[in-house]
Each structure stands twice: as C-alpha cells, then as structure tokens.
C-alpha cells in the first residue's frame, strides 16, 4: 500500500455493501487508515497480515482497482487466510483470478506455507466460482455464520494446499 491509496481504501472500507464479508461493522476514519498504511511495512511475521493493492499492468496511472488481503498467519500450523475485493467497475475482467494466482505463488513459493484458506458466503456464487477455478477445495460449511438483513448466511471453507 502507498499513501496515495488512502482515498480508495477509505471508499472501500466504508462501503456497507462490503461489510458482510469482513469482521468490521463500523466506518474507518481517514486517520485510522493513514496509520494502517504507515504500519503496513511491518513484517508479515510480526503483524500476521499483509494487504496488496491490485493494479492492472497495462494501466499507466497506477490506480488500484482492488485489494487482496492475507490475514491470520499461523506459522505453527503453516496456514494463512485470503480475502479479496475488486472494485465494481472492474469485476468480470479476470483481475481476481490473476491476483489470486500471484498470491498463491507468494504464499507457497516465498513464505513456504502449507495452506491458503478462504471463507466464502454460500450465496456469493462469483467468489465460489473464483476459488473453485483456482482449485481450492470446499472443506466444510459454517452454518449461520454471517448475519444478513434476511437472517443468517452459511459460509463455505475453501482450502488450497502446497502443491
């Protein structure tokens, strides 16, 4: 992340439409996000997380179109969680799959971890298709895991293991 990403992060993190997929239910201040960006240089082994900004190669102005997060690093059990967001106008162009592929290379090739996992809402067919297209295996279901406006939504646990 770069300081120039502040406005995009502020927009994405404070969009209630995206809150269902995360753990946070309140808006972030710009100050909090500035601090987050400043602390992002911490080693992944210290912070247990890392956020990458997604920028298309062919784009000259280097405007980020999404983020991909690695979180809950568990060195002892050799696993880490992954989540991603592609901004609405850029969806359906293969950016999510390409970003996930790069993160897989980083997690398995550089960090040498055994497992990458994701929690995906059962009704999020696009994300389910994405993870399944990258050979993540559906390993279980967390019943009534996410509260929604209509009740509760099940979450599917997807796992990908070191090739």
N, C-alpha and C positions, 0 to 999 in steps of 0.2 A: 504494500500500500504506500501511496505517496500523499503528501499534504493536499495535492490537487484533487484527490479522491473524496475529500470531505463532503462536498455538496451532494455527490451521488450516494455516498453512504448515508447521509442524513435523509435523503429522499427514500431510499430503500428500507432502512431500519425503522423509519417512522410511518411506513405504509401498513395500516392494519390488515390489509389483504394478505400480507406475507407473514403475519404474526402466528398464524395457525401452525406453521411448520417449525417454529422455534420455541424457546423456553421463556422468552421475554414478552410481557404484556403491556409495557409502558413505553412511551416515546423516549428517545435519547436526545439529550441536549447536544448542541454543536461542541460545547466544551468537553463533554464526555467522549465524544467521537474523536476530537483532536487528541486527547490523552491516549485513547486507544491506538490511534495511528502512530503517535510518538513511541508507544511501548511495543509496537509491532516488531521492532527489531530484536526483541528478546529471543533467545534461543528456544526452539520448539521443545527441547527437553526441560526447560525451565517453565515456560508458560503452558505447556501441554496443548497448545493450539497454534494454528497458523492460517492466515487468510491471504489468498491470492486474488488479485483483480484480473478479470478476463478482458483482454484487448485483442481484437482481430488483427492478424498480421498485416493485412492489406490496408488498414486504416492509418492515415497519416497523422491525425491529430491526437492519437493515442487515448481516446476517450474510452473508459471502461464500459463494458456492456453487461457486466455481471461479476459475481464473486463465487469463489469456491473455497469452502472452509474445511480445514482439518481440525478436529477437536477431540478432547478426552483421550489424549495419548496415554496409553497404558504400556509402558516399556516392559514391565514384568511379563504381561500376557501377550506382548507383541501385537497390539492392535490399535487402530485409530478410527474415529468416525469421520464421515464425509457428508457435507451438505452443499448444495449449490443453488444459485439464483441467476437466471438470465433475465434481464430487463424485458418487459413485454414486447417492445417493437422488434427485438432481435431473436425472439423464440422461433423455433422451427427451421433454423438455418444450420444446424449441426454444431453450434458452438458448445453446447452442453456435453455432447459426446466427445468432442475433441479435447475439452478441458478435463473431463474425467479421465481420459486416456493419459494425459500428461501427469495428472496427479497419481494415477496408478504407477507410472514409471518412477515418480519421485518416492512414493511410499515403499514400493517393493525394491526398486533398484538402488536408491540412495539411502533411505532410512533402514532398509533391510527388515521391515516389519513382516509379520506373517499374515495379517488380516486387515482388510479395509471393510468397514460396515456402514450401512445407512438405514435410517428409519424412514419409511415412506408411507404416507397415509394411503389406506386401501382405496380410496376414491380418487387418488391422484394418478390417473392412467398414464399421463405423459411421463412422469417420473418413473413409474413402474416399468414402462417400456424402455426408458433410457437405461436403467440399471440392468434389466434383463438383456438388453442388446450388448452390454459390456460384460456379459457372463457372470453377473452377480447371481447368487443362488438365494431363493426365498427360503429362509430357515425357520420361520415361525411368525406367529401373529400375536401382537399385544392388543388384547381386547379392550375396547372403550378407552383407548389411551389418550386421545385428544378430544377436548371439549369443543364442540362447534355450536353454531346458532341453533341447530336442529337436534342437538343431543350430543352423542359421542361417536367418534370415528375410530375404527381399528387401524393399527399401524403394522406394516409388514417389515420384518427384519430381513435385510438383504446383506449377504456376506460374499466377499471375494477373497480368496486365499492366495498366498505367494505362489506364483506359477512354478 
